[in-house]
Amino acid sequence: MAETKRLTVPAAEEILGGYFPVLDHGFVSLVDYMGSDESIEHAARVSYGYGTRKRSMTRGLVRYLRRHRHTTPSEMVELKFHCAMPMFVARQWIRHRTASVNEYSGRYSLMPLLFYTPEGENFAVQSASNRQGRADETSPELYRETIERWEAARHSAADTYRWLVGEEVARELARIELPLSTYTQWYWKIDLHNLFHFLTLRVDPHAQWEIQQYGNVMAGMLKRVAPISYEAWIDYEVCGTHMSHGELEVLRDLLESDSDGVTSRAESKRLEMDELKAHGLSPREARELIEKLKPAEVPDFELDLKQMQSPEEFEARMREAVPGEFE
Ligand SMILES: Cc1cc2nc3c(=O)[nH]c(=O)nc-3n(C[C@H](O)[C@H](O)[C@H](O)COP(=O)(O)OP(=O)(O)OC[C@H]3O[C@@H](n4cnc5c(N)ncnc54)[C@H](O)[C@@H]3O)c2cc1C
């Protein structure tokens, strides 16, 4: 292969084309990337002009751009992934319209009969406070019965699919009774700016746990491609927050700032809920402000390289799950 003149990052090269398992049958692989933190700096310099900054200031510049939402320079970096996920995850994922996608065709190809089964520890009851979420683990008995029922339903769906394919019914029709737990796969290419938007929403605890698992691995890959941008994303978005006027007024009630620093207005001053509301916050906004101010851990999406597998391993697993000639 010809030596490249392109910018490459050793940490990204190390995982390029490696497959990281996600859930029980899924994976994410970084198949290609273009650019890194330096590309953002180069793009920004075009608009800033010659001689305005020194090269050693990449970190400061990248952080400044993120902080002030000058986002177009980060569109110069691109990442391309190969991913396999259950269809209900794909349905959430595809809502991010700023990526280029090529999905496995169930019209053209045979579907691998692989179905997602949550582990017992992730099988939970409906949350009472969040209608889109889950709460505590269920009883082991309920989990066991669920697995039995799912297996029966999946066995029947897979059996019907095999039968329809055997009867030479069109694949586009044979597939229509397969459940949302069936795995699909795609190539997904996106620029860094939009990848940050995707990851901010999907590594967040409000996102469904299953898609979070994909976000976590992709964030680990991104950390290797553009580490300075990754660090800025953690600081300003994952662990940072935007504040409304009312929220800032609450903080101004407690803190005073001047050109030399910030001072607390009283040694120990407490604002009760009613006082938070007096600053114009709704009860929900007040509760959310309290949440925002709670101490939070800084996540680290470092990849576990021991998990990395070859493409052939996943290819073989998918092929084996296709009905017909490979059974
Ligand atoms: C926790 C969670 C719960 C959700 N629940 C639901 C739900 O119940 N029902 C539901 O339908 N969806 C739901 N969604 C999906 C959500 O509404 C968004 O569709 C999804 O997060 C993609 O966000 P986006 O549009 O900002 O991203 P992208 O499609 O990646 O777009 C990025 C940005 O580009 C701009 N953009 C892209 N396309 C257009 C366009 N056509 N017009 C204008 N601006 C555009 C917007 O500024 C957008 O923010 C949920 C998402 C999350 C994270």
The ligand as an SDF file (V2000), in Angstrom:
LIG
                    3D

 53 58  0  0  0  0  0  0  0  0999 V2000
  -34.0600   10.9480   25.0900 C   0  0  0  0  0  0  0  0  0  0  0  0
  -34.7240   11.1290   23.7450 C   0  0  0  0  0  0  0  0  0  0  0  0
  -36.0830   10.8850   23.6110 C   0  0  0  0  0  0  0  0  0  0  0  0
  -36.7100   11.0630   22.3640 C   0  0  0  0  0  0  0  0  0  0  0  0
  -38.0420   10.7940   22.2390 N   0  0  0  0  0  0  0  0  0  0  0  0
  -38.6470   10.9310   21.0380 C   0  0  0  0  0  0  0  0  0  0  0  0
  -40.0410   10.6340   20.8740 C   0  0  0  0  0  0  0  0  0  0  0  0
  -40.7250   10.2610   21.8050 O   0  0  0  0  0  0  0  0  0  0  0  0
  -40.5830   10.7720   19.6300 N   0  0  0  0  0  0  0  0  0  0  0  0
  -39.8480   11.1940   18.5620 C   0  0  0  0  0  0  0  0  0  0  0  0
  -40.3980   11.3000   17.4490 O   0  0  0  0  0  0  0  0  0  0  0  0
  -38.5360   11.4730   18.6850 N   0  0  0  0  0  0  0  0  0  0  0  0
  -37.9120   11.3600   19.8950 C   0  0  0  0  0  0  0  0  0  0  0  0
  -36.5910   11.6260   20.0050 N   0  0  0  0  0  0  0  0  0  0  0  0
  -35.8340   12.0350   18.8130 C   0  0  0  0  0  0  0  0  0  0  0  0
  -35.5500   13.5480   18.8250 C   0  0  0  0  0  0  0  0  0  0  0  0
  -36.7450   14.2920   18.7800 O   0  0  0  0  0  0  0  0  0  0  0  0
  -34.6760   13.9050   17.6150 C   0  0  0  0  0  0  0  0  0  0  0  0
  -35.3690   13.5590   16.4360 O   0  0  0  0  0  0  0  0  0  0  0  0
  -33.3560   13.1590   17.6200 C   0  0  0  0  0  0  0  0  0  0  0  0
  -32.7400   13.2730   18.8750 O   0  0  0  0  0  0  0  0  0  0  0  0
  -32.4450   13.7530   16.5600 C   0  0  0  0  0  0  0  0  0  0  0  0
  -32.1010   15.0440   16.9520 O   0  0  0  0  0  0  0  0  0  0  0  0
  -31.8050   16.1860   15.9100 P   0  0  0  0  0  0  0  0  0  0  0  0
  -32.9770   16.3940   15.0230 O   0  0  0  0  0  0  0  0  0  0  0  0
  -31.3440   17.3760   16.6950 O   0  0  0  0  0  0  0  0  0  0  0  0
  -30.5530   15.5500   15.1550 O   0  0  0  0  0  0  0  0  0  0  0  0
  -30.1270   15.5900   13.6290 P   0  0  0  0  0  0  0  0  0  0  0  0
  -31.1720   15.0110   12.7400 O   0  0  0  0  0  0  0  0  0  0  0  0
  -28.7630   14.9600   13.5950 O   0  0  0  0  0  0  0  0  0  0  0  0
  -29.9920   17.0880   13.2890 O   0  0  0  0  0  0  0  0  0  0  0  0
  -28.9660   17.8940   13.8740 C   0  0  0  0  0  0  0  0  0  0  0  0
  -29.4380   19.3280   13.8080 C   0  0  0  0  0  0  0  0  0  0  0  0
  -29.5380   19.6920   12.4290 O   0  0  0  0  0  0  0  0  0  0  0  0
  -30.6810   20.5270   12.2320 C   0  0  0  0  0  0  0  0  0  0  0  0
  -31.5830   19.8380   11.2870 N   0  0  0  0  0  0  0  0  0  0  0  0
  -31.4030   18.6250   10.7000 C   0  0  0  0  0  0  0  0  0  0  0  0
  -32.4100   18.3580    9.8620 N   0  0  0  0  0  0  0  0  0  0  0  0
  -33.2390   19.4100    9.9120 C   0  0  0  0  0  0  0  0  0  0  0  0
  -34.4740   19.7300    9.2750 C   0  0  0  0  0  0  0  0  0  0  0  0
  -35.0440   18.9270    8.3910 N   0  0  0  0  0  0  0  0  0  0  0  0
  -35.0580   20.9000    9.5780 N   0  0  0  0  0  0  0  0  0  0  0  0
  -34.5110   21.7380   10.4640 C   0  0  0  0  0  0  0  0  0  0  0  0
  -33.3350   21.5140   11.1090 N   0  0  0  0  0  0  0  0  0  0  0  0
  -32.7260   20.3570   10.8340 C   0  0  0  0  0  0  0  0  0  0  0  0
  -31.2920   20.7420   13.5840 C   0  0  0  0  0  0  0  0  0  0  0  0
  -30.7280   21.9020   14.1500 O   0  0  0  0  0  0  0  0  0  0  0  0
  -30.8240   19.5520   14.3880 C   0  0  0  0  0  0  0  0  0  0  0  0
  -30.7720   19.7780   15.7820 O   0  0  0  0  0  0  0  0  0  0  0  0
  -35.9480   11.4820   21.2370 C   0  0  0  0  0  0  0  0  0  0  0  0
  -34.5730   11.7400   21.3960 C   0  0  0  0  0  0  0  0  0  0  0  0
  -33.9590   11.5680   22.6090 C   0  0  0  0  0  0  0  0  0  0  0  0
  -32.4850   11.8290   22.7310 C   0  0  0  0  0  0  0  0  0  0  0  0
  1  2  1  0
  2  3  1  0
  2 52  2  0
  3  4  2  0
  4  5  1  0
  4 50  1  0
  5  6  2  0
  6  7  1  0
  6 13  1  0
  7  8  2  0
  7  9  1  0
  9 10  1  0
 10 11  2  0
 10 12  1  0
 12 13  2  0
 13 14  1  0
 14 15  1  0
 14 50  1  0
 15 16  1  0
 16 17  1  0
 16 18  1  0
 18 19  1  0
 18 20  1  0
 20 21  1  0
 20 22  1  0
 22 23  1  0
 23 24  1  0
 24 25  2  0
 24 26  1  0
 24 27  1  0
 27 28  1  0
 28 29  2  0
 28 30  1  0
 28 31  1  0
 31 32  1  0
 32 33  1  0
 33 34  1  0
 33 48  1  0
 34 35  1  0
 35 36  1  0
 35 46  1  0
 36 37  1  0
 36 45  1  0
 37 38  2  0
 38 39  1  0
 39 40  1  0
 39 45  2  0
 40 41  1  0
 40 42  2  0
 42 43  1  0
 43 44  2  0
 44 45  1  0
 46 47  1  0
 46 48  1  0
 48 49  1  0
 50 51  2  0
 51 52  1  0
 52 53  1  0
M  END
$$$$
